[in-house]
């Protein structure tokens, strides 16, 4: 059985020691994570997207190495994409 860090029985004692609160029985310490959790979720989503794109590009590169006919098609598509991109930027 796994125990979560927040559910440990001595969490309040550890927090009081961390923030130097001594001999005060009426003090309750609550640690909030706030935006850190949201930032971690966003970073995980970005990592998944980036890894998926890298895997797709690696697969396309492998296919273009294995099948010679696809090289010409990929080069024509790359030139077309670059031309379209430059047209959108006004060059």
N, C-alpha and C positions, 0 to 999 in steps of 0.2 A: 504494500500500500504506500503510495506517495503522499507526502505531506506538502502542502503549499507553504511557501515562506510566510505568507500573511496569517496562516492559521496556527502557527506555532504557539505554544502556551506562554512563552516568555517574551512575546513581541513587545508588549507594553513596557516591560522592564528594559529591554534592549533600546527602545526608543528614548526612554528617560535617560539612560546612560549616554546615548548618542548626543542628545541635546542638553546634557548637564543639568537635568532637573533632579534635585535631591530632596528627600524627606518631605515631599508635598503629596499628600494623599488625595487632595481634591483636584489634581491636575490630570486631565485625560489628553493624551497626545494622539493625533490622527495625522498620518502622512498621506498626502494626496499626490497622485501621479499626474493628473491633469492632461496636458497636451502631449506628454511623453508617450503615452499609449497610442494616441492618434498618429504621432510621428512614426512610431515603430510599425504600425499597420500600413501606413502609406509607403514606407521604405520596403516592406515585404512585397507589396503590390508592384512597386517599381522594379524590384529585383526579379520577380517572376516575369514581368514583361520583357526586361532586358535579356534574361537568359533564354526566353522563348525566341526572341528575335535573333540572338546569336546562334542558337541551334538551327533555326530556319536558314540563316545565311550559310552556315557550315554545310547543311544538307544541299543547298543549291550549288555551292562550290564543288562538293563531291560529285554531284550529278554532272556538272559541266566538265569535270576532269574525266569521268568515266565515259560519257557519250559525247564524241566530238561535234556532232551536229548541233547540240544545244549551245555550244560556245558562241557560234555566230548569232544565234537568236538572242542570247543573253547580252552580247555586246551591242546589238542593235537596240534592244530594250533599254540598256543603260544609257546609250547616247540619246535616245528619245526622252528618257526621264530627265537627264541633265538639260537638254534643250527646253523642255517644258518648264523646268524649274527656273532657268535663266529668263524665259519669257515672262514668267510671273513676277520676277524681280525687276523687269523692265530693261534688261540688257540685250 
